[in-house]
Amino acid sequence: EALLHAYMVHVAKDFEEILDEKLRGLRSLGDRLVEAVAVSVELIREREDVAPFFNEEGLGLTAQLTSNAAAMREQLVRQIERESCSDRIQGTLRNDVSAEEAAEWVTRMIFSFSVLPSEARSGVSLRKYLRKMLIPSLIEG
C-alpha cells in the first residue's frame, strides 16, 4: 500500500506539470476545472503506466488507487484555493462549496469517467458534458 501511495504521489506531480501547461491562458475558473478533469481523464486513458489501473483486470487495484487518491485531492485543494483568490482568474466557488469539497467532487469525476467504459466520453463531448454538469455544481453564478 505504501508503494501504491508513493506511485500516486508521483503520478499526481506528473499530471500537475501537464495540467499547468494545458491550463495556461484559461482565465475562467469553470473552464479551468472542466479542462483539468477532461485532460486528466484523457491522460489516464492514454498513458500506459496508468491505464491498466482503470481497466477491468485492474479494478482491484483501482479500488486501492482511489482510496489512496489523497495526493491528488490535496493538490487540487491547493490549486482551487489559489485560483479562487486570484485576480487573474474569473469566477469563484459557490458559497456553500469548500475547496475540499470541490476537490473531492473533481477527483470522483476523474475516477468515474476513467473507470466506467460504458459511459466513456471524450474530446468535445466530454468537455460539453462537464460544462453542463460540473460548472453549475461548483461555480457561483
ZIUR-V901255 format. One record per residue. SS is DSSP state (~ for helix, > for strand, _ for the rest). PSI is psi in radians with two decimals (none if undefined). Layout:
ss & psi
SS & PSI
SS & PSI
//
This chain:
ss & psi
_ & -0.66
~ & -0.67
~ & -0.74
~ & -0.71
~ & -0.78
~ & -0.68
~ & -0.72
~ & -0.70
~ & -0.77
~ & -0.82
~ & -0.74
~ & -0.74
~ & -0.71
~ & -0.80
~ & -0.67
~ & -0.75
~ & -0.77
~ & -0.76
~ & -0.69
~ & -0.76
~ & -0.79
~ & -0.53
~ & -0.17
_ & 2.24
_ & -0.30
_ & 2.21
_ & -0.15
> & 2.25
~ & -0.72
~ & -0.81
~ & -0.66
~ & -0.70
~ & -0.77
~ & -0.84
~ & -0.64
~ & -0.77
~ & -0.86
~ & -0.80
~ & -0.70
~ & -0.79
~ & -0.77
~ & -0.71
~ & -0.74
~ & -0.74
~ & -0.59
~ & -0.57
_ & 2.14
~ & -0.42
~ & -0.18
~ & -0.69
~ & -0.69
~ & -0.43
~ & -0.34
~ & 0.10
_ & 3.07
~ & -0.69
~ & -0.46
~ & 0.18
~ & -0.52
~ & -0.73
~ & -0.61
~ & -0.71
~ & -0.76
~ & -0.73
~ & -0.79
~ & -0.59
~ & -0.31
_ & 0.41
_ & 0.23
~ & -0.66
~ & -0.75
~ & -0.78
~ & -0.77
~ & -0.73
~ & -0.76
~ & -0.71
~ & -0.87
~ & -0.77
~ & -0.82
~ & -0.74
~ & -0.80
~ & -0.82
~ & -0.54
~ & -0.47
~ & -0.08
_ & 2.40
_ & -0.38
_ & -0.37
_ & 2.28
> & 2.39
_ & 2.66
_ & 2.85
> & 2.64
_ & 2.63
_ & -0.52
_ & 0.20
_ & 2.12
_ & 2.86
~ & -0.63
~ & -0.75
~ & -0.72
~ & -0.76
~ & -0.70
~ & -0.78
~ & -0.76
~ & -0.75
~ & -0.76
~ & -0.69
~ & -0.77
~ & -0.86
~ & -0.69
~ & -0.86
~ & -0.45
~ & -0.51
~ & -0.57
_ & 1.55
~ & -0.49
~ & -0.33
~ & 0.30
_ & 2.27
_ & 2.69
_ & 2.93
~ & -2.27
~ & -0.71
~ & -0.77
~ & -0.82
~ & -0.68
~ & -0.79
~ & -0.77
~ & -0.71
~ & -0.70
~ & -0.70
~ & -0.66
~ & -0.86
~ & -0.88
~ & -0.49
~ & -0.35
~ & -0.53
> & 2.39
_ & 2.47
_ & none
//
